[in-house]
Amino acid sequence: MYSDGSERSLSAAIYAAGLMKGYSGMELTVISFVDLPKGPLGLTRDEEVSGAKVLAGVSGQVILETKKIFDDCQIKVETVVGVSETGGIAARIARFAEENNYNLIIMGTKGPTDLKALVAGSLAHAVVRAAHCPVLLVKKLPQQILESFAE
């Protein structure tokens, strides 16, 4: 399951936790990848390295928040925080799933709401195109469900 800390990805985590209840044989890995800007940004090498550390720390916090959803449901999950390599986050998610022989990718989606989004696509749609396995896209759950889960 991919998480970026958005309400959409937290909705996907809640949905996945609901699917996993009662199925003790299922395994889940929660992943979060940071996409580091490439190219001449006028940054020194030290600034690039420290920026990467900050982004990785934020990504680690996202993982902890997402993992808490599963911990609260007493579902054991593995976690992975990483940096996307060439090709961007969508390619990294698809490659990671294939390398680890995962048979399903779960992630939240907002759904394209304008022409630009429909043409350019979203991260979720890019993962669908790149993945070797099925991708379950979960739209944001209603606010009352999100709030009741937070209690």
Secondary structure, DSSP 4 states (H G I P E B T S, - for coil): -B--SSHHHHHHHHHHHHHHTT-TT---EEEEEE----S--S--HHHHHHHHHHHHHHHHHHHHHHHHHHHHTT---EEEEEE--TTHHHHHHHHHHHHTT-S-EEEEE----SHHHHHH--HHHHHHHH-SS-EEEEEPPPHHHHHHHH-
